[in-house]
Amino acid sequence: MCARRIHFLGLFIALVASTELAQSTEVFPSRPITLIVPFAAGGPNDVLGRIVTDHMAKTLGQSIIIENVSGAGGTIGSGRAAKAAPDGYTMVSGNLGSHGASYAYYPKLGYEPNSFSGVGMVAGTPNFIAVRKDLAFSNLSQFVTALRERPDKFTAGHAGNGSNGNLVCLLFMATAGVKFQLVPYRGSGPAMNDLIGGQIDAMCDSAPTIVPQAQAKSINVLAVAQSNRLPALPLVLTAAESGLPGFDVMGWNAFFVPAGTPTPTIQRLNRALLEALHNDEVKKRIEEIGAILPSAEQESPTWLDAFVRDEIVKWRDVVKNANAATTP
């Protein structure tokens, strides 16, 4: 009897050991991956995420499912991602709002700066000021004059409080000494729809949202907020050329995973991301929407982690100076 029990106990131990060994040697990924996009479909994070993950899925041999979880400037979806299992099967597409300024804008968040580890930078996203097509401003200077003459008459949409677009609007108002009524949306896509439809007067947002509509002549783009003109829209003046040299802000988009994700898993995801970004067709699609590919220095997860720490400090000061922090 004892011998039989010992025999079965030995079999049980062997089974448990073999199961643990199989789990420890499991090749990542062995099932589909989810990319949480914390904004509505059609915005920069969504567009760039779909372009890049199409190729990443082929490299990884598993599908990547896009899940749009919008609201509160990207912080709702980011909060969900922070609570996911740190196993590499959940990524989140972050930007300077959700992973940079949100810590200053929202005193109470469901995540902290150390809640995430970087996978890699996806693209830089130049920012713009655009107005609805029927507003006859030919440059940013004319719009600034109109804003000064008629304070609070004009409305400007953005992707949600604390979002990239919201921050661009705040920086524009602070730099130009003007004010318009800010209208938050649950993402850039819905805001752009209302700009085209004439429900709002202006919009602050980045290249993946602005460039396609500008090329389609659906909106009137007044200026790009960087030192050089954008090749995708070569006729659009820089803010400096329009008399507003201090209005210079580069957005960005990057992939993150929950903190605690194993380093080999992060490295695997990073390699798949880089293969996508180095693919000629992917590069072409990214450049066509006005986004800027990361440099070789900007490709590593460790660089991204350090960059985000700097962005948090930078935007804390911007939000404070703009007096934009929400009430706790």
C-alpha positions as CSV (number, residue, x, y, z in Angstrom):
1,M,0.0,0.0,0.0
2,C,2.8,2.4,1.0
3,A,4.7,1.5,-2.1
4,R,1.7,2.3,-4.3
5,R,1.2,5.7,-2.6
6,I,4.9,6.5,-3.0
7,H,4.5,5.5,-6.7
8,F,1.6,7.8,-7.3
9,L,3.2,10.6,-5.3
10,G,6.2,10.3,-7.5
11,L,4.1,10.5,-10.7
12,F,2.3,13.6,-9.3
13,I,5.6,15.3,-8.5
14,A,6.9,14.4,-12.0
15,L,3.7,15.8,-13.6
16,V,3.9,19.1,-11.7
17,A,7.6,19.4,-12.5
18,S,7.1,18.8,-16.2
19,T,4.2,21.3,-16.3
20,E,6.4,24.0,-14.6
21,L,9.2,23.2,-17.0
22,A,6.9,23.5,-20.0
23,Q,5.7,26.9,-18.7
24,S,9.2,28.1,-18.0
25,T,10.4,27.1,-21.5
26,E,7.3,28.4,-23.3
27,V,8.3,30.4,-26.4
28,F,6.8,33.9,-26.3
29,P,4.4,34.7,-27.8
30,S,2.3,31.5,-27.8
31,R,-1.1,33.3,-28.1
32,P,-2.5,36.6,-29.4
33,I,-1.3,39.9,-27.9
34,T,-3.5,42.9,-27.1
35,L,-2.5,46.5,-27.8
36,I,-4.6,48.8,-25.7
37,V,-5.1,52.1,-27.5
38,P,-6.4,54.5,-24.9
39,F,-8.2,56.7,-27.4
40,A,-11.0,56.4,-29.9
41,A,-10.4,54.9,-33.3
42,G,-9.0,57.2,-35.9
43,G,-6.6,59.1,-33.7
44,P,-2.7,59.2,-33.9
45,N,-2.2,56.3,-31.4
46,D,-4.8,54.2,-33.2
47,V,-3.5,54.9,-36.7
48,L,0.2,54.4,-35.8
49,G,-0.6,51.3,-33.7
50,R,-2.4,49.6,-36.6
51,I,0.4,50.4,-39.1
52,V,3.1,49.0,-36.9
53,T,1.3,46.0,-35.3
54,D,0.3,44.6,-38.7
55,H,4.0,44.0,-39.4
56,M,4.8,43.0,-35.8
57,A,2.2,40.3,-35.9
58,K,3.9,38.7,-38.9
59,T,7.3,38.8,-37.1
60,L,5.9,37.3,-33.9
61,G,3.7,34.7,-35.5
62,Q,0.7,35.8,-33.5
63,S,-2.1,38.3,-34.1
64,I,-2.1,41.6,-32.2
65,I,-5.6,42.7,-31.3
66,I,-6.3,46.5,-31.0
67,E,-8.5,47.4,-28.1
68,N,-9.7,51.0,-28.0
69,V,-10.4,52.1,-24.4
70,S,-10.9,55.8,-24.6
71,G,-11.6,58.5,-22.0
72,A,-9.8,61.0,-19.7
73,G,-7.0,61.9,-22.1
74,G,-5.9,58.3,-22.4
75,T,-5.6,57.6,-18.7
76,I,-8.5,55.1,-18.5
77,G,-7.0,52.7,-21.0
78,S,-3.5,53.3,-19.6
79,G,-4.8,52.4,-16.1
80,R,-6.3,49.2,-17.4
81,A,-3.0,48.3,-19.1
82,A,-1.1,49.0,-15.8
83,K,-3.2,46.4,-14.0
84,A,-2.7,43.7,-16.7
85,A,-0.5,40.7,-16.1
86,P,3.2,41.5,-16.7
87,D,3.6,38.7,-19.3
88,G,4.0,40.6,-22.5
89,Y,0.5,39.8,-23.8
90,T,-0.8,43.3,-23.0
91,M,0.8,46.4,-24.4
92,V,-0.4,50.0,-24.4
93,S,0.1,52.8,-26.9
94,G,1.1,55.9,-25.0
95,N,2.0,59.5,-25.8
96,L,3.1,62.7,-24.1
97,G,-0.3,63.1,-22.6
98,S,-1.1,59.7,-21.2
99,H,2.5,58.9,-20.2
100,G,4.0,62.3,-19.8
101,A,1.7,65.1,-18.6
102,S,-1.1,63.1,-17.1
103,Y,0.7,62.8,-13.8
104,A,0.5,66.6,-13.4
105,Y,-2.9,67.1,-14.9
106,Y,-4.7,64.4,-12.9
107,P,-3.7,64.4,-9.2
108,K,-5.2,60.9,-8.8
109,L,-4.5,58.3,-11.4
110,G,-4.8,54.5,-11.5
111,Y,-1.1,54.2,-12.3
112,E,2.3,55.7,-11.5
113,P,5.4,56.5,-13.7
114,N,6.9,53.2,-12.5
115,S,3.8,51.2,-13.5
116,F,5.2,50.7,-17.0
117,S,8.3,49.5,-18.8
118,G,9.0,50.9,-22.3
119,V,9.0,48.6,-25.3
120,G,10.1,51.2,-27.8
121,M,9.4,54.5,-29.5
122,V,7.1,54.3,-32.4
123,A,7.3,57.8,-33.9
124,G,7.6,61.5,-33.3
125,T,4.4,63.3,-34.1
126,P,4.6,67.0,-35.0
127,N,1.7,69.1,-33.8
128,F,-0.5,71.6,-35.6
129,I,-3.1,74.3,-35.2
130,A,-5.9,73.8,-37.7
131,V,-9.3,75.6,-38.2
132,R,-12.4,74.6,-40.0
133,K,-12.3,75.0,-43.8
134,D,-14.7,78.0,-44.0
135,L,-12.7,80.2,-41.6
136,A,-10.7,82.5,-44.0
137,F,-7.5,82.7,-42.0
138,S,-4.4,82.3,-44.2
139,N,-1.9,82.0,-41.4
140,L,-1.6,81.7,-37.6
141,S,-0.9,85.4,-37.1
142,Q,-4.3,86.3,-38.4
143,F,-5.9,83.7,-36.1
144,V,-4.0,85.1,-33.1
145,T,-5.3,88.6,-34.0
146,A,-8.9,87.4,-34.2
147,L,-8.5,85.6,-30.8
148,R,-7.2,88.7,-29.2
149,E,-10.0,90.8,-30.6
150,R,-12.8,88.4,-29.7
151,P,-11.7,86.4,-26.6
152,D,-13.7,83.2,-25.9
153,K,-15.6,83.5,-29.2
154,F,-13.7,80.5,-30.8
155,T,-13.8,76.9,-29.8
156,A,-11.0,74.4,-30.1
157,G,-11.4,70.6,-29.8
158,H,-8.8,68.1,-28.5
159,A,-8.6,64.4,-27.7
160,G,-9.5,64.8,-24.0
161,N,-8.2,66.6,-20.9
162,G,-4.5,65.9,-20.4
163,S,-4.1,64.6,-24.0
164,N,-1.5,65.6,-26.5
165,G,-3.9,67.9,-28.2
166,N,-5.0,69.5,-25.0
167,L,-1.5,70.3,-24.0
168,V,-0.7,71.8,-27.4
169,C,-3.8,74.0,-27.0
170,L,-2.6,75.1,-23.6
171,L,0.9,75.8,-24.8
172,F,-0.4,77.8,-27.7
173,M,-2.6,79.9,-25.5
174,A,0.2,80.6,-23.1
175,T,2.7,81.4,-25.8
176,A,0.4,83.7,-27.8
177,G,-1.4,85.2,-24.8
178,V,-4.8,84.3,-26.2
179,K,-7.7,82.2,-25.1
180,F,-10.4,80.1,-26.7
181,Q,-13.0,77.7,-25.3
182,L,-11.5,74.2,-25.1
183,V,-13.8,71.3,-26.0
184,P,-12.6,67.8,-24.8
185,Y,-13.5,64.7,-26.8
186,R,-12.9,61.0,-26.2
187,G,-10.1,61.0,-28.9
188,S,-8.8,62.8,-31.9
189,G,-11.1,61.0,-34.4
190,P,-14.4,62.4,-32.9
191,A,-12.9,65.9,-32.6
192,M,-11.7,65.9,-36.2
193,N,-15.2,64.8,-37.3
194,D,-16.7,67.8,-35.6
195,L,-14.0,70.2,-37.0
196,I,-14.8,69.0,-40.5
197,G,-18.6,69.3,-39.8
198,G,-18.2,72.8,-38.4
199,Q,-19.3,72.1,-34.8
200,I,-16.0,73.5,-33.5
201,D,-13.8,76.2,-34.9
202,A,-10.3,74.9,-34.3
203,M,-8.3,71.8,-33.3
204,C,-4.9,71.2,-31.8
205,D,-3.5,67.8,-32.7
206,S,-0.6,65.8,-34.3
207,A,0.3,64.8,-37.8
208,P,-1.4,61.4,-38.1
209,T,-4.8,63.2,-37.5
210,I,-4.1,66.4,-39.3
211,V,-2.1,65.5,-42.4
212,P,-4.6,63.2,-44.2
213,Q,-7.4,65.8,-43.7
214,A,-5.2,68.7,-44.8
215,Q,-4.2,66.7,-47.9
216,A,-7.9,66.1,-48.6
217,K,-8.5,69.8,-48.2
218,S,-11.1,69.1,-45.5
219,I,-9.6,71.6,-43.0
220,N,-7.4,74.7,-43.0
221,V,-4.0,74.1,-41.3
222,L,-2.4,77.3,-40.0
223,A,0.9,76.2,-38.6
224,V,3.1,73.4,-37.5
225,A,4.6,73.7,-34.0
226,Q,8.2,72.9,-34.8
227,S,11.3,74.6,-36.1
228,N,11.1,73.1,-39.6
229,R,8.3,72.7,-42.1
230,L,7.0,69.2,-42.5
231,P,7.7,67.4,-45.8
232,A,4.2,66.0,-45.9
233,L,2.7,69.5,-45.8
234,P,5.5,71.7,-47.2
235,L,3.3,74.8,-47.7
236,V,2.3,75.0,-44.0
237,L,4.3,77.6,-42.2
238,T,6.1,76.9,-38.9
239,A,4.9,78.8,-35.9
240,A,8.1,80.8,-35.9
241,E,7.5,81.8,-39.5
242,S,4.0,82.9,-38.3
243,G,5.4,85.2,-35.6
244,L,5.2,82.7,-32.7
245,P,8.7,81.3,-32.2
246,G,8.1,79.9,-28.7
247,F,5.3,77.6,-29.9
248,D,7.4,74.5,-30.5
249,V,6.2,71.1,-29.2
250,M,6.9,67.6,-30.6
251,G,4.5,64.8,-29.7
252,W,5.4,61.2,-29.6
253,N,3.9,57.7,-29.6
254,A,5.4,54.7,-27.9
255,F,4.6,51.2,-26.8
256,F,4.7,50.1,-23.1
257,V,4.0,47.0,-21.1
258,P,3.2,46.6,-17.4
259,A,6.1,46.9,-15.0
260,G,7.5,43.5,-14.1
261,T,7.4,42.1,-17.6
262,P,10.4,39.9,-18.1
263,T,13.3,41.5,-19.9
264,P,13.6,38.8,-22.6
265,T,9.9,39.4,-23.4
266,I,10.4,43.1,-23.7
267,Q,13.4,42.5,-25.9
268,R,11.4,40.2,-28.1
269,L,8.7,42.8,-28.5
270,N,11.3,45.5,-29.2
271,R,12.9,43.5,-31.9
272,A,9.5,42.9,-33.6
273,L,8.8,46.7,-33.3
274,L,12.2,47.6,-34.9
275,E,11.7,45.1,-37.7
276,A,8.4,46.9,-38.5
277,L,10.0,50.4,-38.3
278,H,12.8,49.3,-40.6
279,N,10.4,47.8,-43.2
280,D,10.2,50.0,-46.3
281,E,6.4,49.8,-46.6
282,V,5.9,50.6,-42.9
283,K,8.3,53.5,-43.1
284,K,6.5,54.9,-46.1
285,R,3.1,54.7,-44.4
286,I,4.4,56.4,-41.3
287,E,6.1,59.2,-43.3
288,E,3.0,59.7,-45.5
289,I,1.0,60.8,-42.4
290,G,3.7,63.2,-41.3
291,A,5.1,61.2,-38.4
292,I,8.9,61.0,-37.8
293,L,10.7,57.6,-37.4
294,P,12.9,57.3,-34.3
295,S,16.6,57.6,-34.6
296,A,18.9,54.6,-33.8
297,E,19.6,56.2,-30.4
298,Q,15.8,56.3,-29.7
299,E,15.1,52.6,-30.5
300,S,15.9,50.9,-27.2
301,P,13.6,50.3,-24.2
302,T,16.1,51.9,-21.8
303,W,16.2,55.1,-23.8
304,L,12.4,55.3,-23.8
305,D,12.2,54.8,-20.0
306,A,14.7,57.7,-19.5
307,F,13.0,59.9,-22.0
308,V,9.6,59.4,-20.3
309,R,11.1,60.4,-17.0
310,D,12.3,63.7,-18.5
311,E,8.9,64.3,-20.2
312,I,7.1,63.9,-16.9
313,V,9.3,66.7,-15.3
314,K,9.0,68.9,-18.4
315,W,5.2,68.7,-18.7
316,R,4.7,69.1,-14.9
317,D,6.0,72.6,-15.3
318,V,4.0,73.4,-18.4
319,V,0.8,72.3,-16.8
320,K,1.6,74.2,-13.6
321,N,2.3,77.4,-15.6
322,A,-0.9,77.0,-17.6
323,N,-2.9,76.5,-14.3
324,A,-4.5,73.5,-15.9
325,A,-4.4,71.0,-13.1
326,T,-7.8,69.5,-12.3
327,T,-9.3,69.7,-8.8
328,P,-8.4,66.6,-6.7
